[in-house]
């Protein structure tokens, strides 16, 4: 024995080996199938029976196992991500309820399938196209949603050539290289003009959005078609509250002054109502106000603003459903028409004073 009952030093115990990460080979062994069957099951590809697919997925779920994302990307497998790149100022997007509602509908439908969204806000279309090229080269996303289709837009053809499944939210109902979900903006604007004309308005101001966008162009065409019976002045903006307010001052300072103003967004309509109040122009006694979009911004002011209303959240879910179909089936492109917005008259409109 060592003196003073000292215990001789012990060799340090070997640490327990860290548990190895489960691999597809482990799942295949436990499910009694081949490794290729595991790949087919997780990528939703044909080649195995429904019963086999269920058995594989049940084993993986019990062990909380998913294929390694990097390995799946190298094999060209699904990333469970849909990409969205938007070329608009971040400050403008941040106050637009339309985008918030659409994105909520998109994500709600996609999340039911375990798919996330990756959103990038970029400076311009050139930067947006660079994002699409990078995502395609890196196999980063499984699908795309395009916003703000422009006249002579090059993006649909580019994305079709990159072979990324995609859906355009917008369009004009005519054939495109990609599937589109669109609403008839011409018919919606015509409803507004007919309503104001029926109230007796003949001199109308129009605060429009960006003229290069397809949906803005269709609204402007409806305005042009009505000019034979109505005197309409359009002022183009970037959809921001700042430019909407500036356009309102321009219209209210003109002589003779228009008796009604149509705004292409709820943000601009709310800003326009504020300008009218500031200028002591009474709504609707002196000027009627109509918004092309409906949201909490049109419900809260006094008076509440007459607006074209639609279920924007449902528009997002419809777009996601079409994208899931494109991702799964790669069908021929088609144009899917969403319901045309309906007019909801409120306190901001009335017949013009004699």
N, C-alpha and C positions, 0 to 999 in steps of 0.2 A: 504493500500500500504506500502511496506517496505520503510524505510527512504531513502532519496537521490535517490528516484525512482529506487532503485535496483530491478533488475528482479530476482525473486526467481530461484534458481538452477533448471534446468530441468533434468529429468531422461534421460540418454543417449538413443538415438534412437537405437532400435534393428537392428543389421546389417541384410542386405538382405541375406536370406539363399542362400548358394552356390548352383548352379544348379546341380542336381543329374546327375551322368553319366548315359547315356541311357543304358538300358539293352536289352537283347534279347526279354524279355517280351514286352517292349515298341515297338520294331520293329514288333513283331508278332501282337500286337494290331492294329498298324497303317496299316499294310498290310492285316489285316483281316484273319490271319492264326494262326496255333498253334505254340508254341515255338519249337516243334520238327521239324516243317517244315522249320523254320529259320535255325536250325542246319543242316538239309539236304541240304539246298540251299548253305550255306557257305562251306560245306565240299564236294560239288560236288558229292553227293550220290543220288542214285535212290530213288523213293518213292513219288515224286511230279512232276507235269507237268512242261513243259518248261515255260508256261505262268505264273504259280505260282512262279517259281524260279526267273523269270525276275522281277515280281512285288516286291518280297522281296528284291532283290538286288538293284532295283531302289529306294525303300524307304530308304535302308541303305546308298546308295550313296548320296542321297539328304541331309541326316543328317550327312554325313561324319562319319559313324559308322562302326566299325569292332569289331568282337568278342574279348574279352580280352584274350591275348596270354596265360597267366598262366592257365586260366580256360579251354581253348581249349586243352592245353597240358595234363591237368588232365583227360580230357575226351578222350584222344587219337586222337585228331583232328590235322589238318595240322598246321605246324609251318611256312610254306612258306620259308624254309631254306634248302639248299643243302650243305652238308659238304664235304670238301676236306682236307685230311691230307697227307702231303708229307714228306717222310723221306730222305731229302737231305740237305746238308749245305746251309743255307740261302744265303751266299755270292755267291755260285755257281748258285743258282736259280736266283739271282738278276740280273745276266748278260746274261741269256739265253733267247733270243727272242722267242724261241719255246713255253715256258711256258706262256709268256705274251700274245702271239697271241691265244693260246688255251683257256686260261682263259677268254680273251676278248670275244671269240666266245661263250663260255659256258654262261657267264653272260648275254650277249646280248640276247640269246635265252630264258634263264630262266626269265630275267626281263620282257619279254613280257607277262609272266604269273604271274607277281608279286612275283617272287621267288628270294631271295637273296642267296649269297654263303658265307659260313663261311670257311676261309682258316687257317689251322694250319701247321706250319713247325716244324717238330719234329726231334729228334736226330737219331732214328733208327726204325726198323720195330717193335720192342717190344713196344716202346713208341706209335707208330702209332696204334697198336692193342689195347692198353689201351685206347686211345682216342675213338675208335669205341665202345668199351664196355661201356664207360661212356656216350657217346651220346645215345646209345641204352637204357641204364638204365634210363636216364633222358628224353627220348623222345625228344631229342634236335633237330634232323634233320629229314627231310622227305625222303632224299635220299643221296647217296654217289657217288662220282667219284673216282676210284682208278687209280693211275699212277704207272709206273715202275713195271709191272708184272715180278716177278722173276721166275726162274726155281724152280719147286716144291714149289710154293708160297702157304702159308697156309691162306692168307687173304680172297680169294674168298669163300672158304668153311665156314670160320668163319662168314663172313658177311651174307651168305645165312642162316646159323643157327640162327643168330641174327634177321633175318627176316627184315632187312633194305633194301628197294629197292636200287639197285646199278648197275652201269655200269663200266666195266673195260676199260680204254683207253690203248690199247695194246693187248696182247694176241697173239695167233698163228693160229687162225682159227679153232682149235679143240674145242670140247665141254668143257665148264667150268660151274661151279655152278652158274655163273652170266652172264648176257648179256655182250658181249664185242664188242668194235669197234676197228678194227685192220687194218693195212696196211701190204703188203707183202714186208718186209725188205729184204728177200732173193732175190726176183726178182729185187728190186731196186739196191742192191749191185751188182748183176750180170750185170745190165745195165752199171754201172760205170766201171766194170772190162772189159766188152766187148768194151766199148768206148776207154779205154786206150790201150787195146791190138790192136785195129784197128789203133791207132795212131803209133803203133810200140813199145810201152813200154813192157818190159818183166820183169824188176826188179822193184817191187812196194812195198812201205811201207804203212802200215795201222795203223793209230792211233785210236784205238778202245775205246769204252766206257767201262762201268762196265760189266764184262763178265757174272755175275750172272743174268743180266736182259735178259728177253726173246728176246727182239728186238735185243740186242747186239749179243746174241747167234745165231740168224738166219743170221745176217750179217757175223759172223765168219764162219758159215757153208758154205755160198756162197764163201767166201775166200778159205776155205779148198777145196771146189769142183773145184776151178780154179787152184789149185796148180800143177796139172799135166802139164798145159801149161804155167804157170807163176811162177816166183820166188817171193813170197810174205812174208814179215816179219810183224807180227802184234805186236804192243805194247799197253798194256792195260792201261787205265787212268780212272780218276773219272769224266771225261767230263769238268774239269776246264781248264781255259786258262793256269794256271801255269804248270799243268802236260802235257797239250798239247804242250807247248813250250819245256819242258824237253824231251818229246818223239821225237820231231822234231830234236833237237840237236843230240840225240842218232842215229837217222836214217841218218842224214846228215854227221855225223862223221864216219859212217861205211864205210869200203872199201871191195869190190867195192860199190859205193854209188848208191842207188836206183835212178831211173829217174822220178818217180812219187810218190806222197804221197796222200792217201785218209784219210780224217778226218771224224770221226763220228758225229761231230757237227760244226756249223758255228763259234762258239766261238773259238774252237781249231784251225780251219782252219785259222782264222784271226791271231791268235797267232803264228801259224806256218809260215805264210807269213812274219811276223815281224822278226822271228828268221832267216829265210833264207836271208832276207835283211841285218840283222846284221852280218851274216857270209859271206856276199858277194857271196851268191849263187843266181844266177839270175833265176827269175821265168818269163816265162816258159823255158828259154833257157837251164838252167842247171837242173831244176826239175819242173815238172808239179804238180799242187795242185788242189784237188777236195774236196768239202765239201758235206757231206750227207744231211745237212740242208741248206736252203736258207733264207736269211734275208737281212736287210740293212747292216749287217756286211760283207756280201759277195759282195755287190754292190759298197760300198764306196772305198775299197782299190784300189791301182794301182799295178798290173793289177786287174780288177774285177775277182772274183773267180768263176770258174766253179762249179755248184752245182746241186744237186737233188732238184727240186722245187715242192711245192704243196701248196694248199690253207690251211694253218694251222688254220686260223680263221674259215674256213668252217668245218674243222675237229672238232673244239670245238662246233660249232652249231649242227653238226651231233650227237655228243656224248650227248649233252643236249636234243636233240629231242628223242633219244633212252631212256634216263633216264626218261623223262616226260611220255613216253609210259609205261615204267616199273612201275612208281609210280601210274599211273592211272589204268592199266589193270592187273598188276602182271602176265605177260605171262610167258611161258616157256623160259628159257635162250636161246639166239641165238648168233651167231657170225655175225656181220655186217662188211663187208669189205669196207674200204675206198679206194679211188683211189690210185694206186701205183705212187709214185713220178716220175716226168719226168726229164730227164737230160737237163740242160741249159748250153751249152758250152759257155765259156767266155775267157778272155784273159790270164787266168792262166794256160791253157793247150796248148800243142803243141807237135808235134812229137819229140822224143829224138834226140839229136845231134848224128851224125855218130861217 
